[in-house]
């Protein structure tokens, strides 16, 4: 049984790798040397050529990093590498919580060491070549250290609590584990921007002035109470612009990147904010949270049905059955279902983006949002014509041309669009 599980895991791994390579090849082939007709009068031809080159360079790195990760994982599975790691940590403790923390700590640290060269090349070679990178070596290293420490603290606490619950309750652990993780997910949804983000970036309230007045006038017009408008120093790492909505209830806030404010007009910024407010008005944040909680509950329930199957541990080369080895094996086996669920979530996300675009077009100036999206696409060197299959599998946002069609067809409620 253990060998059968191992073979299934390897087949899943190979299938995922092949699908990714096919999708990347289709996406690369779908690039046209000619600028799309819809953008010929508004999109710079030289920028389009630069975007194509940037996509090819990024795709080449993705191929190398994906192949490297695939070969490492395949080697570990075929040699029983996870079993060796498990035996190593058992030399120091048999406590199930400490075993799990040490086991995943070694895997996480090893993964970070192996993937850092690719991350470094992406940041300091590709992103620098195309004018995006503003990250210093010091910031790059500091970010890595902070991420590892945060991952160890948060992941260690959650893992410890889940294993403790399992030790106390047995196979019914999934209910209490789900409740615990759900509380954490809700907490992070509400406070992520005020607790975690400041560890990496400085956020300051938007100063009084024309932009803040325009934002407040728009929010008052649509009956949306928003007191928390912040500016984040995204320019310390990249020239790419962004904006996002976070939190729930009184903890909701809009965060604008300083690069967005530097490169866009006031009308364009308010239009982008109108899109973000549209997500809140349409309850997209709440719906995504509910879907995330449901997906977590489903995974934990299915895992509870297999947790006592020793073959899960033996399939990865372990000599003793344990919670941490079983959950790793289950995670690998669960990936096809994760793929299906992610496809559904990506579809919903693209639909939500269209709804938010429509909301912004109806309640503000459609033309301003169109201009902002075109400028963002140009500045980010985005792929204007991605392959439909690649969009279906990977895109959480509709491609630019699709979004422009939605905006042009939206009927405004107020104002001259």
N, C-alpha and C positions, 0 to 999 in steps of 0.2 A: 504493500500500500504506500509506503514511504517513497519508493522509487517512482511509482505512478504519479504521486503528487509532485515530485521533483521534475519529472518529464513535462507535466502540465504547466508548471511554472516556467520552464525553459521555452516551451512552445509559445506561451503568452508573451514572454520577453522578446522572442524572435519576431512574433507577429507585430508587436508594438513598434519595433525598430523598422521593420519593412514598411509598415503603413506610414510612419513618419517620413521615411526617405522618399516614398512615392509622392506624398503630399508636397514635400519641398520641391521635388522635381517638377511636378505639375505647376506649382506656383511660379517657379523660375521660368518655365516655358511659356507661361501666360503673359509675361511682360511683352508689351508692344513697343517697337522702336519709335512709333508715332504717338504723339500726345493725343489722348482721347478727345474726340470732336467737341464734347461738352466743355472742355477746359482750354481750348486753344487760344481763346481771347483773354483769358484771365490767369493762366498758369504759365510760368516761365519755362521755356524749352530747355534751357541749360540746367535748371533746377530738376527738371524731369529726368534728364540724363544722369545727373548726380544721384538722384534717388534710386535709379536702376543700379548704378554701380554700388551704392551703399547696401542695397538689398542683396546683391550678389556676394559682397564681402561678408555680410552678416550670415548669409546662408552657408557659405563655405566654412565659417567658424562653427556654425551649428552642426554641420556634417561631421567635422572633426571631433567636436566635444561629445556629440551624440554617439558616435562610433566608439570613442574611447570609453565612455560610461557603459555602453553595451558590452564591450569586451571585458571590462573589469568585473561587471556583475556576472557575466557568463562564467568567467574564470572562477569567481568565488563560489558560485553554485556548483560547478562541476568538481571542484576540489574540496568541498565541504568547509569552506572558509569560515562561515558563520559558526560552525561547530568548534573550530579552533579558537575563535574569539570567546565563545561561551566557556570552553574548558579553561582558557587563560584566566578569565575573571573569577572562575570558581576556585582558583588557587587562593584567593584572598577573602572570599565570603560565600556563604550559602544563603544569606538573607535574600529573599526574592525581590525585595525593593532595591537593595543595593546592587544586586546582580543585574537587574534591568537598567539601572542608571549607568553603571559602568559599561555594560554591553552596548547600549545605544550611544553612550558618550564616545566610545572608541570608534564606532561606525560613523557618527557625525563628524568627529574630528578628522578621521581619515578621508571622508568625502570632501570636506572643506579643503584639505591639503591638496587633494588630487584635482579639484575643479578650479582652484584659485588661479593657476596659470592661464586658463581660458578666460576667466573673469578679468584678469589683468590685461590680457591681449585685447579683449573687447573694449575695455575702458581706455587704455593708454595708447592703443594703436588705431583701431577702427574708429572709435568715437572721437579721438583726437584728430585723425585724418580728415574727418568730415565736419569738424568744427563744433562738435557737441560737448566734448569733455572739458570740465573745469575742476575736476577732482584732483587734489594733490595726493602724493604718495602717503602723506601722513593721514589724510582723511580716509583714503582707501583702507589702510591698515587698521585705523581706529574703528571704522565701520565693521570690518571683519571681526574684530575682537568684541565689540559691543553685541553684534549679532550672535556670536557664539555664546557669550555669557548670558544674554537674554534667553536664548534657546535652551541653554542648560538649566537655567532657573525655572522658567515657565514650564518647559517640557518635563523637567524633573519632578516638579510639584504635581502636575497633572498625572503623570505616569505613576508616581508614588501613591496618590489618592486612589486611582483606578485599581492598582494591584492590591492595595489595602482593602478596598471594597470587595474585590474578588476573593481574597483570603477569608473575609468574614461572611460572605453571602453565597459563594459558590456560583453556579450557572445563572442564577438570577441577578448577578452583579450588574448586568447590562442596564437594568432599570435605574439603579442608583448612580451608576457611572454616567448614564445619559443625563440625569438630572444635574449632576455635578458639572459636566462639560457644558450643558446648556446654560447654566448660571454664568459660567466663565465666558461663553460666547456672547451672551447678552451684555455682560459687564464690559467686555472689550469693544463691542459695538458702540457703547455709550461713551467710553472713556479713552479709547485708543489714541485719539488725536490729542488729548490733554495729558496723557501719561507716557505713552511710548514715543510718539513723534518728537517731543522736546529732547529726547535723548540723542537724536540725530540732527534735528533742525531747530532753528529759532523761529518761533511764531510770535508775531506782534499784531495787536489790533490795528485794523485799517484806520488810518488817520482821517480826521475830518477834512472835507474838501469836496470837489465836484463829483469824484467817483463814488464816495460814500453816500453823498446826497442822492445821486442817481439810483444807486442800489436801494436806498431806503424808500425813495419815491415809488420805485417799481414794486417793492414788497408791500408797501401800504396800499397800492392800487389793487393788488390781487388778494389782499387780506392775509398776508403771510408775515407772522411775527418772527423777526430775525435780529437778535442783538449781537450775536457772536460772528463777526466777520474778521478773519485773520489773514495776514500775509506771511508766507513761508519763504525762507531764503533758499529756494531750490537752485538758484544760480551758483551756489557753492559747489555743486556737483555736475550740473549739466545746463546747457543753454535751452533745453527743451522746456516748453511751457505746459502748465496743467492747472486744473482746479478740481476740487472734489467736495462732496457733501458728507458729513459724518455725524454720528450721534443720533439720539432719539429724544423726543420730548424737549424739555428745557436744555438738554445737553447738546442739541443740534448746533452745528456750526458750518459755515462756508469757509474754505481755505483756498486762497488765491496764491499762485506762485508769483514771485516777484518778476520772473521772466515773462509771465503773461501780461503783467501790468506795463512792462517796458516795451512790449512789441505790439500791443493792441490798443485800439481806440476805446474810449469810454463806452460807446454804444456796443462794441464787440464784447467787451468784458461783461457788461450787464446782460447781453444776450446769452453768453456762456453761463452766467449765474442763473438766468431764467431757465436754462436747460436743467441745471442742477436742482433748482427749486421744483421743477417738474417731476423729478424723481421722488421728491418728498411728497408732493401733492398727490401723486399717483400711488403712494405707499410702496414704492419699489424697494426701499431699504428694509421696510418691515417684512415684505413678502420674501425677499432674499434671505432674511434672517430665519423666517419660519421654514423655508425650504432647506436651509443649512442644518437646522435643528433636526428636521425630519430625516435627512440623509444620514446624519450622525447616529440617530436612533436606529435606523435600518441596519447600518453597518454593525453596530454593537449587538443588535439582536441576532443577526446571522452569525456573528463571531461567537456568541454564547452557545450556539448549537454545535460548534466544532472545538471549543476550547479544551475539552477533555480528550480529544483525539491525539494520541501521542505521535501519530504518523506525521503531523504537522511539524513537530520539532525534529524528528528523525530525518525528514526529507531535506532539511538544511544542514545535516551533518552533525547534529547535536547527539550526545550520548545519554542525556537526561531530558525528560519533558519539562518544559517550563512555560510560564505565561508569556515572557518576553520573546522567546523564539517562536511560539505559536502565533503571536500577533503579527510578527514579521512575515511569517509564511502566509498567514491569512491575508495580509495586506497585498502580497504579490498575487495571490489567487483572486482577490477581490477586484483587481485592476480592470478586468473587462466590464464589470458592472459599473465601476467608477467612470469608465469611458462613456458608457451609455448615459449615465446620469449627467455627466459633464456636457454631453452633446445637448441634452435637454435644457440644462442651465444656460448654456451659451445661446441657444435659440431664444429662451426667455429674455436673456440679457439684451440681445439685439432688438427684440420687440420692445423692451422697456426703453431702449435708447431712442427708438423711433417715436414712442409715446412722449418722451421728454422733449424731443425736438419739436414735435407737433405742439406741445404745450407752450414752448418758448415762442414758436412762430405765431401762435394765436394771441398770446398775451404781451408780446414785445414786437421787435422788428425782425421779421424773417430774413431780410436781406443782411442785417447785421450779423446774424448767426451764420448765414452762408459765407459771408466774407471771413468770419473768424475761423470757420472750419477749413476753408481753402488755405488761409494763412498758416494755420496749425499744420495742415498736411504738407504744405510746402516747406515750412521751417523744420519739420521732423523728417523730411524725405520719405514720406509714407508711400507704400505701394498703392497706386491709384486703380489698378486693375487686377486684384488678387484672384486666383482661381476659385470658382464657387465651392469646390470640395474643401479647399484649404480654409475658406471662410466658414464653412459648415462645421469643421472640426475645431478650429482654433480661435475664431474671432468672437469676442464678446461685444464688439461694436460693429454696426454695418459699415461697409466701405464708403468712402467719401461720396462717390457718385450716387449711391443709393440714398444717402442721407440728404443730399441736395435735392433729389426728386421729391422726397417727403416734404421738405421745407417749402419747395415751390408750389406744391399742391395743397398746402395747409391754408385754410381760410381764416384770416385774422378776426379776432373778436373786437380788438380796438386798435387804433393807430393805423398808419399808412405803411404797409409792408412792401 
